[in-house]
Every structure is written in structure tokens, then in C-alpha cells.
Amino acid sequence: MKRFSIMIITALLAWSMSATAQKSTLSGSISGLPEGTYAILDEVVGNQLRPVDTLKLDKSGSYKVAMNITEPTMYVLHTDSRDVSSGYFLLAPKEKVTADMVYLEEQKMFKITACKGSKNVDLYRQFNDLLLGAVNQTMQAMLPYQLEKLLRDNKDVLMSAFLVTVFEQDFENHAPLYVEIRDALQKEYPNHFLVKQLQDRLRNVLLPGMEAPDIAMKDPEGNVRKLSDLKGNVVLLDFWASWCSPCRRENPNVVKLYHRFHDKGFEIFSVSLDNTREAWVKAIKADGLVWPNHVSDLQGWTSTGGKTYGVSSVPNTILIDRDGKIIARNLRGAELEKKLEEIFGK
């Protein structure tokens, strides 16, 4: 069961000090707590939790708490043992939210069984229902697709900006979802901290459909070559190095594809992360990399070209269309060949 860590929560701060606080309420019932256990509600402030109230449950488990807030604010509900992954509530000003819950001791969390009055809280309920419902291998395999669909269907709900971080460990594959959620929320919540968090996360991220930034670097003879000079062709931007064994093993496939598709408008722009010219030039000759567009500033991992594209490992490829826009990233071997066949035909 994937559980949220408080370390990934970013505070929902008050941006307008002159805004008038408005009363919001959270009420309902809680079952599943041992007698004498308190349910505690904290507000998220930075990476800290600020106590708001202790929910005093009557015999039926009913509770009610009121807060004066000026903007959508995140709260954490936990037991008096301060379990980290208990329950998260995003409440907006003037909302009257009812949430019936059951405390699941094994998971150390509050499961919302019914909710009214808040799209944010109800989205959190649906999200956790999917997590808790993945009880076998087949359902767990489907879970990422189900979660992504749920968030995409609710991308204009602010809570989705928090929940999408469940994909952080597989960010590159889910970056388009981050973009969709950010774009859907920007108009209504342009200054909201959760939206700014997505903006920061997506800064310098290059995704399919985006313009490929230019690279201007020197070839082995000292001549400046520009990626933009190849516009009008389909270009494989290939980051590699002579010391990179996987790169060298992939090079024969790249050479084969260059010979196969070059006459149809396929070019390769190779950026080396080498530190010495001798090793770089030797590898070009040894591997038969016959295309002319080889560049490097011989700065290794601090290569300006690598920084431009956020390269943190090699081999690393970006396939660019004739208009200079990114088609795909990290295509190699059979996947690259298949994509080129789609573009140029077999």
C-alpha cells in the first residue's frame, strides 16, 4: 500500500493578508477508534503541523470542527499516536463538509466512507478507495492506469495537484499528467502554492510536442555546429560518451538506422559528455559514426548541452521532428527503429 509521506506535502500558505477569513466546518462520524483515543486535526504549515483541534467524539462517534480560513487549506487528521499517514483534507473557505470515516488500524489511516460538500475531499476519498481496493496482483497492475484516469477526469479539482505526487517515482512517464493538472488549475488558482509546486516541478522539463531547445557547440575541428541548422529533417539528438559501455553497445544500431533512413531525411546530432578530445575522436572512428554532427565542450557531466536537456544519464536520446519539436525521449534499439519506420515507412 502506497502511503503519503508528510515530507511531500507543501504548505498552503495565506497569500493575501488582507483577505477576510471565512468559516468552514468539517463534521461527520468516525468509527473504528478504540475507546479513549483522540482524533487530532492539524493544519499543514510548511513542513510542520500546527494543531487546530482535538475531535471529541460522542457515543455515536460524531464530531464537528470549525475553522476560519482565507483560502483552500490542507489539514491532516491523525490519532493521538500521531500516525503520519492518517488522512488529508483540503478545505475551501465557506465550505460545510460532512465526512463519515472509519479508522483502519492496519493501514494507520482514516478511510472516508461518505462525503458531501467538497470536491477536494471526495476526490481524496475516491483516490484512496482505489488504493485500498488493489488487493491482488492483477488489480495492482491496473492501479496506475486507474489513478491516472481519476486524476485526469478531475484535473480541475485542486486536490489533484497534491495527489498526482503519488507518481513522483515515475515522474518522466507521468509528466504529461502533471502538465494537464497544472494547466487546468492555473486560471482559478494562479498563485496557489500547490499549483506553484507543479510549476516548479515542471520547470525545464522537455516533453513531446515541445520545441527542442537549440544547442550550439564545437565539433572536433573546432567548428561550431547548431542543432537548429538541421531543421527540416527528423533528428536524433544523441547524448553519449566514449566511456559509456551501453552507449558503445547501442552505436551499431544507431549507425544502421542512419544508413537506412538518412536519404529520407534522417540526421543525427551527437553530443559527447567526454572530458578529453582524444578519447572522443577515437570512439567516433572506432564505432563508425560517419555523420558530421559531433559536438562536445569536453566538460563531462557539466556539458552545456546536457544541462539544456536535463541529461543525468547516458545513453540519452531525443527524437525531433522536421519542425523542431520533440517527438519522443529515450528511444533506443527496436523502439527507435519502429518509430522511424512509422515516420519514413518500411
Rosetta blueprint (number, residue, H / E / L):
1 M L
2 K L
3 R L
4 F L
5 S L
6 I H
7 M H
8 I H
9 I L
10 T L
11 A L
12 L L
13 L L
14 A L
15 W L
16 S L
17 M L
18 S L
19 A L
20 T L
21 A L
22 Q E
23 K E
24 S E
25 T E
26 L E
27 S E
28 G E
29 S E
30 I E
31 S E
32 G L
33 L L
34 P L
35 E L
36 G L
37 T L
38 Y L
39 A E
40 I E
41 L E
42 D E
43 E E
44 V E
45 V E
46 G L
47 N L
48 Q E
49 L E
50 R E
51 P E
52 V E
53 D E
54 T E
55 L E
56 K L
57 L L
58 D L
59 K L
60 S L
61 G L
62 S E
63 Y E
64 K E
65 V E
66 A E
67 M E
68 N E
69 I E
70 T L
71 E L
72 P L
73 T E
74 M E
75 Y E
76 V E
77 L E
78 H E
79 T E
80 D L
81 S L
82 R L
83 D L
84 V L
85 S L
86 S L
87 G E
88 Y E
89 F E
90 L E
91 L E
92 A L
93 P L
94 K L
95 E L
96 K E
97 V E
98 T E
99 A E
100 D E
101 M E
102 V E
103 Y E
104 L E
105 E L
106 E L
107 Q L
108 K L
109 M E
110 F E
111 K E
112 I E
113 T E
114 A E
115 C E
116 K E
117 G L
118 S L
119 K H
120 N H
121 V H
122 D H
123 L H
124 Y H
125 R H
126 Q H
127 F H
128 N H
129 D H
130 L H
131 L H
132 L H
133 G H
134 A L
135 V L
136 N L
137 Q H
138 T H
139 M H
140 Q H
141 A H
142 M H
143 L H
144 P H
145 Y H
146 Q H
147 L H
148 E H
149 K H
150 L H
151 L H
152 R H
153 D H
154 N L
155 K L
156 D L
157 V L
158 L L
159 M H
160 S H
161 A H
162 F H
163 L H
164 V H
165 T H
166 V H
167 F H
168 E H
169 Q H
170 D H
171 F H
172 E H
173 N H
174 H H
175 A H
176 P H
177 L H
178 Y H
179 V H
180 E H
181 I H
182 R H
183 D H
184 A H
185 L H
186 Q H
187 K L
188 E L
189 Y L
190 P L
191 N L
192 H L
193 F H
194 L H
195 V H
196 K H
197 Q H
198 L H
199 Q H
200 D H
201 R H
202 L H
203 R L
204 N L
205 V L
206 L L
207 L L
208 P L
209 G L
210 M L
211 E E
212 A L
213 P L
214 D L
215 I L
216 A E
217 M E
218 K E
219 D L
220 P L
221 E L
222 G L
223 N L
224 V E
225 R E
226 K E
227 L H
228 S H
229 D H
230 L H
231 K L
232 G L
233 N L
234 V E
235 V E
236 L E
237 L E
238 D E
239 F E
240 W E
241 A L
242 S L
243 W L
244 C L
245 S H
246 P H
247 C H
248 R H
249 R H
250 E H
251 N H
252 P H
253 N H
254 V H
255 V H
256 K H
257 L H
258 Y H
259 H H
260 R H
261 F H
262 H H
263 D H
264 K H
265 G L
266 F E
267 E E
268 I E
269 F E
270 S E
271 V E
272 S E
273 L L
274 D L
275 N L
276 T L
277 R H
278 E H
279 A H
280 W H
281 V H
282 K H
283 A H
284 I H
285 K H
286 A H
287 D L
288 G L
289 L L
290 V L
291 W L
292 P L
293 N L
294 H E
295 V E
296 S L
297 D L
298 L L
299 Q L
300 G H
301 W H
302 T H
303 S L
304 T H
305 G H
306 G H
307 K H
308 T H
309 Y L
310 G L
311 V L
312 S L
313 S L
314 V L
315 P L
316 N E
317 T E
318 I E
319 L E
320 I E
321 D L
322 R L
323 D L
324 G L
325 K E
326 I E
327 I E
328 A E
329 R E
330 N L
331 L L
332 R L
333 G H
334 A H
335 E H
336 L H
337 E H
338 K H
339 K H
340 L H
341 E H
342 E H
343 I H
344 F H
345 G L
346 K L
